[in-house]
Amino acid sequence: MRKVRGFTLLELMIAMAVFAVLVMLSYSSISLLLDSNRNNSGRQAELQQLQKALLFVERDIHQLADRAVSTEYGEATPAFHTPTDAGVLLELTRGGNPDMAWELRTSGQMRSTLQRVRYVLEDDKLLRQSWNLLDHLETDPPVSVILLEQVKSLKLRFKGEKADWAEVWEDVGLPKAVELTLDHENLGEIKRIFIGYL
């Protein structure tokens, strides 16, 4: 009769040590994979936020409307201008604002489809501020939306009918193109040209 022989204590310890090394290698690989996935998710979220911000700017530039606004003191503010206020980059009138227009019309009220929009750089955030009424009071608070965070700087340049690119819009009327140069903390420098009023 054959004698059944089992594992020795030394063999069991070696097998457990090999298994522990394999588990540690697997864990480090999975940890690296999860970290990489987390980093990619963060980068993807930043890219999506950038795309959304550029889409807002593009739509506003494409739908420029040549309609000046009146201040509460009766002064006219151009349809498109670059204010000298700190942090304010651009203020414009745009068309194609259907928000609530249908509901207001069905209730017997009428409202313009024009909208006043302002872009502001504040605390490293690009804000889009808007008013549904063009001729609003200075004290009327805008609807403010954060389009993009971690913006180090943002510069705009404008091209008129015949003039070269200018950093301040001083012409009468609307620009033919707007160049945006944005410096983002993680994404670097992004430059886009938007074709404006044609």
C-alpha positions in Angstrom: 0.0 0.0 0.0 1.3 3.5 -1.0 1.7 6.1 1.7 -0.1 9.4 0.9 2.2 12.3 1.3 0.9 15.9 1.9 2.6 19.3 1.7 5.3 20.2 4.1 5.1 23.4 6.2 8.0 24.9 4.1 6.1 24.2 0.8 2.9 25.8 2.2 4.9 28.9 3.3 6.6 29.3 -0.1 3.2 28.9 -1.9 1.6 31.5 0.4 4.6 33.9 -0.2 4.3 33.5 -4.0 0.5 34.1 -3.8 1.0 37.2 -1.6 3.5 38.6 -4.2 1.0 38.0 -7.0 -1.8 39.7 -5.1 0.4 42.7 -4.4 1.4 43.0 -8.0 -2.3 42.7 -9.1 -3.3 45.3 -6.5 -0.7 47.8 -7.7 -1.7 47.3 -11.3 -5.4 47.8 -10.4 -4.5 50.9 -8.3 -2.6 52.4 -11.3 -5.5 51.6 -13.6 -8.0 53.3 -11.2 -5.7 56.4 -10.8 -5.3 56.7 -14.5 -9.1 56.4 -15.0 -9.6 59.0 -12.3 -7.2 61.4 -14.0 -8.8 60.8 -17.4 -12.2 61.5 -15.9 -11.0 64.8 -14.5 -9.4 65.8 -17.8 -12.5 64.7 -19.7 -14.7 66.8 -17.4 -12.5 69.9 -18.0 -12.6 69.3 -21.8 -16.4 69.1 -21.7 -16.6 72.3 -19.6 -14.3 74.0 -22.1 -16.4 72.8 -25.1 -19.6 74.0 -23.4 -18.0 77.5 -22.7 -16.8 77.9 -26.3 -20.2 76.8 -27.6 -21.9 79.5 -25.6 -19.5 82.1 -26.9 -19.9 80.9 -30.4 -23.7 81.0 -30.3 -23.7 84.5 -28.8 -21.3 85.8 -31.5 -23.2 84.1 -34.3 -26.5 85.6 -33.1 -25.4 89.2 -32.7 -28.2 91.7 -33.1 -27.5 95.4 -33.9 -29.8 96.7 -31.1 -28.3 99.2 -28.7 -29.7 99.3 -25.1 -30.8 102.3 -23.0 -29.6 102.8 -19.5 -31.9 104.1 -16.7 -30.5 107.6 -17.4 -31.5 107.5 -21.0 -28.0 107.0 -22.4 -27.5 104.5 -25.2 -25.0 101.6 -24.8 -23.9 100.1 -28.1 -25.1 96.7 -29.2 -21.6 95.3 -29.0 -18.9 96.9 -26.8 -16.0 96.2 -24.5 -16.6 97.9 -21.2 -13.9 99.4 -19.1 -15.3 97.8 -15.9 -12.9 95.5 -14.1 -13.3 91.9 -15.1 -15.9 92.6 -17.8 -14.7 91.3 -21.1 -17.6 91.9 -23.5 -21.2 93.0 -23.5 -23.5 92.3 -26.5 -27.1 92.0 -27.7 -28.0 88.7 -29.2 -31.1 87.3 -30.9 -32.6 83.9 -30.8 -33.6 83.9 -27.2 -36.8 81.7 -27.1 -36.8 81.3 -23.3 -40.4 81.7 -22.1 -41.5 83.5 -25.3 -44.1 80.9 -26.2 -45.5 80.9 -22.6 -45.7 84.7 -22.5 -47.4 84.9 -25.9 -50.0 82.4 -25.0 -50.8 84.4 -21.8 -51.2 87.6 -23.9 -47.8 89.1 -23.0 -45.2 89.8 -25.6 -41.4 89.7 -25.0 -38.6 90.3 -27.4 -36.4 87.4 -28.4 -33.4 89.6 -28.0 -31.2 89.2 -24.9 -28.4 91.2 -23.3 -25.3 89.1 -22.5 -22.1 90.0 -20.7 -18.9 87.9 -20.2 -17.0 88.4 -17.0 -13.7 87.0 -15.7 -13.9 86.8 -11.9 -11.8 84.8 -9.5 -10.4 82.6 -12.3 -13.9 81.8 -13.5 -15.5 82.8 -16.8 -19.0 83.9 -16.2 -21.8 84.4 -18.7 -24.3 86.9 -17.3 -27.6 87.6 -19.1 -30.8 89.7 -18.8 -34.0 88.9 -20.6 -34.9 92.6 -20.8 -32.6 94.7 -23.0 -33.3 98.0 -21.4 -32.8 97.0 -17.8 -31.9 98.9 -14.7 -28.3 98.9 -13.5 -29.6 97.4 -10.2 -31.3 94.4 -12.0 -29.3 91.3 -11.1 -28.3 89.2 -14.1 -28.6 85.5 -14.4 -25.0 84.4 -13.9 -23.6 81.0 -15.1 -20.1 79.7 -14.5 -18.9 78.5 -17.9 -15.3 77.6 -17.1 -13.1 77.5 -14.0 -9.3 77.7 -13.6 -9.0 80.4 -16.3 -5.6 82.2 -15.8 -6.3 84.8 -18.5 -8.7 85.6 -21.4 -8.1 88.0 -24.2 -10.4 89.1 -27.0 -9.6 90.7 -30.3 -12.0 92.0 -32.9 -12.0 92.4 -36.6 -14.2 95.0 -38.4 -15.1 95.5 -42.0 -11.7 96.8 -43.1 -9.6 97.3 -40.1 -7.0 95.0 -38.7 -7.5 93.1 -35.4 -8.1 95.4 -32.4 -8.1 94.6 -28.7 -10.9 97.1 -28.0 -14.0 97.4 -30.2 -14.5 101.1 -31.0 -16.2 100.8 -34.4 -19.9 101.5 -34.9 -21.9 98.3 -35.6 -20.9 94.7 -35.1 -17.6 92.9 -35.7 -17.1 90.4 -38.5 -15.0 88.1 -36.3 -13.9 87.7 -32.7 -10.7 86.0 -31.6 -10.6 84.5 -28.2 -7.3 83.5 -26.5 -7.8 81.6 -23.3 -5.1 80.4 -20.9 -6.3 77.5 -18.8 -4.4 76.2 -15.8 -4.6 72.5 -16.9 -5.4 72.7 -20.6 -2.9 75.4 -21.6 -3.6 78.1 -24.2 -6.6 77.7 -26.5 -7.3 80.1 -29.4 -10.5 80.3 -31.3 -11.9 82.6 -34.0 -15.7 83.1 -34.1 -17.3 84.5 -37.2 -19.8 87.2 -36.2 -22.5 89.2 -37.8 -22.5 88.8 -41.6 
